Amino acid sequence: MSLVLASASPRRAKILSSLGIDFAVSPTGAPEVSLPHDPAGTVVRNALAKGAACRAAAGVQGRNVLSADTIVWHDGKIYGKPRDIDEAKSFLRELSGKTHRVYTGVALDGEAKCETSEVRFKSLDPAQIDAYVAAVNPLDRAGAYDIDESGGAVVEGWSGSYENIMGLPVEPLVEWGLVPGVAPVGFFDSGEGGRAIMDAFLSLCPRQKVFYVADRENFPYGAKSRDEIFRLSLASTEKLLAKGCGTIVVACNTATSAAIDRLRDMFPEVPFVGVEPAVKPAAAMSKTGRIGVLATAGTLAGERFGGICRKFAGGVEVVSVAAGELVELSERGETEGSAVEAAVRKRVEPLLDAGCDAIVLGCTHFIRLAPVVRKIVSGRAHVVDPAKAVARQIVRVIASSAVRAGQPAV
């Protein structure tokens, strides 16, 4: 791909270089908007405008254009690049001791994505602010601060993508297939259920090469011992590693519960992504204070499930139902019809009767049955499907691995 970076930012250029991306620089001006009520819309619109202006420039036609826009946002106010030193100091005073969000819009040839991170500022006194702006050029920094060489002077900590704070998140670059040398991603499950996770990932990263292992010979895993599940998971992992996979997705809740920690210990250099019941988002959306989890007996009996509930379901009652027979239905491809609906209703109705207003699909095989579950709940509960969230986590893991491989990124 012949890539043009529509930005004069040395930080963005450094990130692209660290990832081994071949590009040319063609900065261009474009009118920018500032929508305090819509920070994500602000950066997306500005990134698209910059890309369009660059594509119209001489010598750029026919080449792929990457553009970006970054802002700091706090309490309904956008902090872009300050106009002068006095405004820079004002920004730093207003953000002192507070947590703000960093939004970056990234566009590639008219397709745009937005990433966010959070940054916590130290409590700054006037002398610290004066010393900081004397040491750093704040006029080229959104929010008037630097998180690279001098960030420690004002920044207490951050969460999310560091590269996003620097002005160019890696995740969209991975999704667009811009990062060279990304190894294939391997997925395994006891059967076909994990393909729902793989399909969600490919919807984000259609150019990414993947491999899938379905251990149909030993299907299902739900009632097997933890040691046996680990042995089977190890065999699938070794098959995927032999195919050159650089990231392994344990696309099975039961295998994640029983095996992922031991796999990470055995292969510390390999990033593993697991699938766990989405208790956290279900608890956050519940109004009744009760959520339901449909899973296998193996998942529900595992220590990881108990830990997830203790960590993320504080103040919310978790009602769980083991539904191994639904795994069998899904694996056979039986996902509709009166018999399927009756089997699913038998497991879902008790959760609704218990007052659960969010139902977690705690097995990847159940994702295929999501339309039936939604029909049965008929507006009485949210159905929490983990596929998209896991797909995004896979992208984050690949991006993090790509940055580590190219250290230093900044």
C-alpha positions in Angstrom: 0.0 0.0 0.0 1.3 3.4 -1.0 0.5 5.5 2.1 0.5 9.2 2.7 0.3 10.6 6.3 -1.7 13.9 6.2 0.0 15.3 9.3 3.1 17.1 10.2 3.1 15.6 13.7 6.5 14.0 14.4 4.8 11.8 17.1 2.4 10.2 14.5 5.3 9.7 12.0 7.3 8.0 14.8 4.5 5.6 15.6 4.1 4.6 11.9 7.9 4.2 11.6 8.1 2.0 14.7 5.5 -0.3 13.2 7.4 -0.8 10.0 4.9 1.1 7.9 6.2 2.7 4.7 4.7 6.2 4.2 5.3 9.7 2.9 4.3 12.9 4.7 2.0 15.5 3.2 0.6 17.8 5.8 -2.4 19.9 4.7 -4.7 22.4 6.3 -8.4 22.0 6.5 -11.1 23.9 8.4 -11.8 22.2 11.8 -14.9 22.0 13.9 -15.2 22.0 17.7 -18.3 20.3 19.1 -18.1 20.1 22.9 -21.3 18.1 23.1 -19.8 15.6 20.6 -16.1 15.1 21.1 -16.0 11.8 19.1 -17.8 13.5 16.2 -15.4 16.4 16.4 -12.3 14.3 15.8 -13.9 12.1 13.2 -15.1 15.1 11.2 -11.8 16.8 11.4 -9.8 13.7 10.5 -12.0 13.2 7.4 -11.7 16.8 6.4 -7.9 16.6 6.7 -7.8 13.5 4.6 -10.0 15.0 1.9 -7.9 18.1 1.7 -4.8 15.9 1.4 -6.2 13.7 -1.3 -7.0 16.9 -3.3 -3.4 18.0 -3.2 -1.0 17.6 -6.1 0.9 14.4 -6.2 -1.3 12.5 -3.8 -4.0 11.2 -6.2 -4.1 7.5 -6.4 -2.4 7.0 -3.0 -3.9 5.9 0.3 -4.3 8.8 2.8 -4.1 8.4 6.5 -5.2 11.4 8.6 -5.9 12.0 12.3 -7.2 14.6 14.8 -6.8 14.5 18.6 -8.5 16.5 21.3 -8.6 16.6 25.1 -12.1 16.7 26.5 -13.3 17.3 30.1 -16.6 18.3 31.5 -18.1 19.5 28.3 -15.1 21.5 27.1 -12.7 20.7 24.3 -9.0 21.5 24.9 -7.3 21.6 21.5 -4.0 23.3 20.8 -3.7 26.5 22.7 -3.4 29.8 20.8 -0.7 31.2 23.1 1.2 30.6 26.4 -1.4 32.2 28.5 -4.1 29.8 27.2 -1.8 26.9 27.6 -1.4 27.8 31.3 -5.1 28.2 31.6 -5.6 24.7 30.2 -3.1 23.2 32.6 -4.8 24.9 35.6 -8.2 23.7 34.6 -7.1 20.1 34.2 -5.0 20.1 37.4 -5.9 17.2 39.6 -8.6 15.9 37.2 -9.1 13.0 34.8 -9.9 13.8 31.3 -10.4 11.9 28.1 -8.3 11.9 24.9 -10.2 11.4 21.7 -8.4 10.6 18.4 -10.2 10.3 15.1 -8.3 8.3 12.4 -9.4 8.2 8.8 -8.1 6.1 5.9 -9.5 7.1 2.5 -12.9 8.3 3.9 -13.4 5.5 6.5 -13.0 6.8 10.0 -12.7 5.4 13.5 -12.5 6.9 16.9 -10.4 5.8 19.9 -10.4 7.1 23.5 -8.1 7.0 26.5 -8.1 8.6 29.9 -5.3 10.7 31.5 -5.1 11.7 35.2 -3.3 15.0 35.9 -1.3 15.7 39.1 -2.4 18.6 41.2 -0.3 21.5 39.8 0.6 24.8 41.5 1.4 27.9 39.5 5.2 27.5 39.9 5.0 23.9 38.4 2.9 25.2 35.5 5.3 28.0 34.8 8.3 25.6 34.9 6.5 23.1 32.6 5.6 25.6 29.8 9.1 26.9 30.0 10.5 23.4 29.3 7.9 22.2 26.8 6.4 23.7 23.7 2.7 23.5 24.7 1.4 25.3 21.6 1.7 22.0 19.6 -0.1 19.9 22.1 -3.8 19.2 22.5 -4.6 20.1 26.1 -1.2 21.9 26.2 0.8 19.0 27.6 3.1 16.3 26.5 2.9 12.7 27.6 6.2 11.6 26.0 9.5 13.1 27.2 8.1 15.5 29.9 4.8 13.9 30.7 5.8 12.9 34.2 5.9 16.5 35.2 2.1 16.8 34.9 0.6 13.4 34.3 -0.1 11.0 37.2 -1.3 8.1 35.1 -3.4 7.0 32.2 -5.6 4.1 30.9 -6.2 2.9 27.4 -4.0 3.2 24.4 -0.8 5.2 25.0 -0.4 5.6 21.2 -3.9 7.2 21.2 -2.7 9.8 23.7 0.3 10.4 21.4 -2.1 11.1 18.5 -2.3 7.9 16.5 -3.9 4.8 18.0 -2.6 1.5 16.6 -5.9 -0.4 16.8 -7.5 1.1 13.6 -4.2 0.6 11.8 -4.4 -3.1 12.7 -8.1 -3.3 11.6 -7.2 -1.7 8.2 -4.3 -4.1 7.7 -1.7 -1.4 7.6 0.7 -3.0 10.2 3.0 -5.3 8.3 4.1 -8.7 9.6 1.1 -9.4 11.9 1.1 -13.1 12.4 -2.1 -15.1 11.8 -4.6 -15.3 14.6 -5.6 -18.7 15.9 -9.0 -19.6 17.3 -10.0 -22.9 19.0 -13.1 -24.3 20.6 -14.6 -27.7 21.3 -16.7 -27.3 18.2 -18.2 -24.6 16.0 -19.3 -22.1 18.6 -16.1 -20.2 18.6 -16.6 -19.3 14.9 -19.0 -16.6 16.1 -16.0 -14.9 17.8 -13.8 -15.4 14.8 -16.5 -13.9 12.5 -16.9 -10.9 14.8 -13.1 -10.4 14.6 -13.0 -10.7 10.8 -15.7 -8.1 10.5 -13.2 -5.7 12.1 -10.1 -7.0 10.4 -11.2 -8.6 7.1 -7.6 -8.7 5.8 -6.2 -10.6 8.7 -5.3 -14.3 8.2 -6.9 -16.6 10.7 -6.9 -20.3 11.5 -9.6 -22.2 13.4 -9.4 -25.5 15.3 -12.6 -27.3 16.2 -12.0 -30.2 18.6 -15.1 -32.1 17.5 -13.6 -35.5 18.5 -13.8 -34.4 22.1 -16.9 -32.3 22.0 -18.4 -31.1 24.3 -16.0 -29.8 27.0 -18.7 -28.8 29.5 -18.7 -31.9 31.7 -15.0 -32.8 31.4 -12.4 -32.3 34.2 -10.2 -29.3 34.3 -7.1 -31.3 33.6 -8.6 -33.0 30.6 -9.8 -29.6 29.2 -6.3 -28.3 29.7 -4.8 -31.2 27.9 -7.2 -30.8 24.9 -6.6 -27.0 24.9 -2.9 -27.5 24.9 -3.2 -29.8 21.8 -5.3 -27.2 20.0 -2.8 -24.4 20.9 0.1 -26.4 19.6 -1.7 -27.0 16.3 -2.2 -23.3 15.9 1.3 -22.4 16.9 2.6 -24.9 14.3 0.6 -22.9 11.7 2.5 -19.7 12.7 -0.2 -18.0 14.7 1.0 -15.2 16.8 -2.1 -14.6 18.9 -4.3 -17.4 20.3 -8.0 -16.9 21.1 -9.5 -19.5 23.4 -12.9 -19.1 21.9 -14.6 -21.3 24.5 -15.8 -20.1 27.9 -15.2 -23.6 29.5 -11.7 -23.8 28.1 -10.9 -20.2 29.2 -12.0 -21.1 32.7 -10.0 -24.3 32.9 -7.0 -23.7 30.8 -6.0 -20.2 29.8 -3.9 -19.4 32.9 -1.8 -22.6 32.5 -1.5 -21.9 28.8 -0.1 -18.4 29.5 2.4 -19.9 31.9 3.5 -22.4 29.4 3.8 -19.9 26.5 4.7 -16.5 28.1 5.7 -15.0 24.8 2.3 -15.8 23.2 -0.7 -13.4 23.8 -3.8 -15.4 24.7 -7.3 -13.9 24.6 -10.1 -15.7 26.4 -13.9 -15.6 26.5 -15.6 -15.1 29.8 -19.2 -14.4 30.8 -19.9 -10.7 30.3 -21.0 -10.1 33.8 -19.6 -6.6 34.0 -21.7 -5.0 31.2 -24.8 -6.9 32.3 -24.4 -5.7 35.8 -24.0 -2.1 34.6 -27.2 -2.2 32.5 -29.4 -3.9 35.1 -32.2 -2.0 36.7 -33.6 -4.8 38.8 -30.3 -5.7 40.4 -30.5 -9.2 39.0 -28.8 -10.6 36.0 -28.8 -14.1 34.5 -26.0 -16.2 33.0 -26.5 -19.1 30.6 -23.4 -21.2 30.5 -22.1 -24.8 30.8 -21.6 -26.5 34.2 -17.9 -26.3 33.7 -17.9 -22.6 33.3 -20.2 -22.0 36.2 -18.2 -24.2 38.5 -14.9 -22.6 37.6 -12.9 -20.2 39.9 -12.8 -17.6 37.1 -16.6 -17.2 37.0 -16.7 -16.8 40.8 -14.0 -14.2 40.6 -15.7 -12.3 37.8 -18.9 -12.1 39.8 -17.1 -10.9 43.0 -15.2 -8.3 41.0 -17.9 -7.0 38.7 -21.3 -7.8 40.2 -21.1 -6.0 43.5 -24.6 -5.2 44.6 -26.1 -7.3 41.8 -27.5 -10.8 42.2 -26.2 -13.3 39.6 -28.7 -16.1 38.7 -26.9 -18.8 36.7 -28.4 -21.7 34.7 -26.4 -24.6 33.2 -27.6 -25.3 29.7 -25.4 -28.0 28.3 -28.1 -29.3 26.0 -28.2 -26.0 24.2 -24.5 -26.5 23.3 -25.5 -29.7 21.6 -28.3 -28.0 19.6 -26.0 -25.2 18.4 -23.3 -27.6 17.4 -25.7 -29.6 15.3 -26.8 -26.4 13.6 -30.3 -26.5 15.1 -30.8 -22.8 15.8 -34.5 -22.3 14.9 -37.9 -24.0 15.0 -40.4 -24.9 17.6 -38.3 -27.6 19.3 -35.3 -25.3 19.6 -37.4 -22.5 20.9 -38.9 -24.8 23.5 -35.5 -26.0 24.7 -34.2 -22.4 25.0 -37.4 -21.2 26.7 -36.9 -23.9 29.3 -33.6 -22.3 30.4 -34.4 -18.7 29.8 -37.9 -18.4 31.5 -36.6 -19.2 35.0 -34.2 -16.3 34.6 -37.0 -14.0 33.6 -39.2 -15.3 36.4 -36.3 -14.5 38.8 -36.4 -10.8 37.7 -33.3 -10.8 35.6 -33.3 -8.0 33.2 -30.0 -8.8 31.5 -29.1 -12.3 30.3 -25.5 -13.2 29.5 -24.7 -15.7 26.8 -21.9 -17.4 28.7 -21.0 -20.0 26.0 -19.9 -19.2 22.5 -22.2 -21.8 21.2 -25.1 -19.8 22.5 -24.3 -16.8 20.3 -25.9 -18.8 17.4 -29.1 -19.0 19.5 -29.2 -15.3 20.3 -32.1 -14.6 17.9 -34.2 -17.2 19.7 -33.2 -15.9 23.1 -34.2 -12.3 22.1 -37.5 -13.6 20.8 -38.3 -15.3 24.1 -37.3 -12.3 26.3 -39.3 -10.0 24.0 -38.1 -6.8 25.6 -38.2 -8.0 29.2 -34.4 -8.3 29.3 -31.2 -7.3 27.5 -29.3 -10.2 25.8 -25.6 -9.7 26.3 -23.6 -11.2 23.4 -19.8 -11.1 24.0 -18.7 -11.5 20.4 -18.0 -7.9 19.5 -16.4 -7.1 22.8 -14.0 -10.1 22.5 -13.2 -9.1 18.9 -12.2 -5.6 20.0 -10.0 -7.1 22.7 -8.2 -9.3 20.1 -7.5 -6.1 18.1 -6.1 -4.4 21.2 -3.9 -7.3 22.0 -2.5 -7.4 18.5 -1.9 -3.7 18.5 -0.1 -3.9 21.9 2.0 -6.8 20.6 2.9 -4.8 17.4 4.0 -1.8 19.5 6.1 -4.0 21.8 7.8 -5.7 18.8 8.7 -2.3 17.4 9.9 -0.7 20.7 10.4 2.1 21.2 7.2 3.4 19.6 7.6 6.9 20.9 
